[in-house]
Structures are given as structure tokens and as C-alpha cells.
């Protein structure tokens, strides 16, 4: 059985921890001043101390280690509760898992059938490899498309589903 070694926190991690501890000790006026420094605008007057602290602590960590990627932000913005986040994340992972290397996607555009092969490092179309289906759709049409929607991998919007 392998042995797990727990190392002390890195100096960078300790630096962030110390700064968060400083934030925790600040009162409401000091947190508002810090907000103004970090976000370059006044703190919303309706936000209580604990929300100001959490937002500043999050921003401190995001500045140090990086923020959420755009896809994770969209997922969180769409979700209304932690349960919805889990469901949306599971759906997203399932959709990704469905496109296994070797899968052939076919779409007719302007009377011409286009075949796209899912490969390990992206999508192959006409002897070129693309990182995303949206790039393939752009190469085919010359206009910006949501790639999964272009190839029929996404559900239709709610408006179209009702019609």
C-alpha cells in the first residue's frame, strides 16, 4: 500500500491564508474600503459584512490561483441551487462522454454532406483537425455557430420545442 505524505502548505498558500485572515478581522467600513481598492468601484450599500468578506476572499484566491473557466461560470449562472449545479454538471459530463473517438458526425449544408470524425485530440474534417465543433461549423459555413447545435447534439431551445 502506498503511503500518503502530507506536506506543509506552500509559502504562496500561506500568504493567501494570511491575507484572508486579515480580511476576516476587518470591520464593515474597512471591507468597503478594500472593496473599492480591489474592484475600483464602491461596494453596493445593501451588501452585509459577511458577503463583502466572501467576495473579497474569493477575488483574492482567484487573483492568486486563477478564476473559473467560462464554461464553469455559465453552469453556475444557470443553476439556482446546489442540486441544480450537480444535475447540470452531470448532464455536461454525459454529453462530453457521448462523443467517443471514432464517432462520425454528418451534417448537410447547402446541399453538401459534411462528415466530421471525432478524434482523440479534437475533430477531423477535410484532412484538418479542429479543437471544437464550433470551429468546424465556422469552417463549413463561414459564420459563427454553436458547434454542438449545428451538428444536432443539443436540444432545441424552449421556444422551438413549443412550436
Number of C-alpha atoms within 10 A of each C-alpha: 3 4 5 6 6 6 6 8 10 8 9 11 14 12 13 16 16 12 14 18 12 10 18 15 11 14 11 15 10 13 20 22 14 19 20 13 12 13 11 10 11 13 16 10 7 7 12 10 16 12 11 19 23 14 12 20 19 14 17 18 17 12 10 13 12 10 14 10 8 9 10 12 11 11 16 17 10 11 15 10 9 10 10 14 17 14 12 16 16 12 12 13 11 11 13 10 10 10 15 12 14 12 13 14 16 13 16 11 12 8 7 9 9 16 14 22 19 21 17 10 11 13 22 20 16 10 6 8 17 17 12 16 21 19 19 26 23 15 13 17 12 10 10 13 16 15 17 15 15 16 19 12 13 12 10 11 9 8 7 8 8 7 5
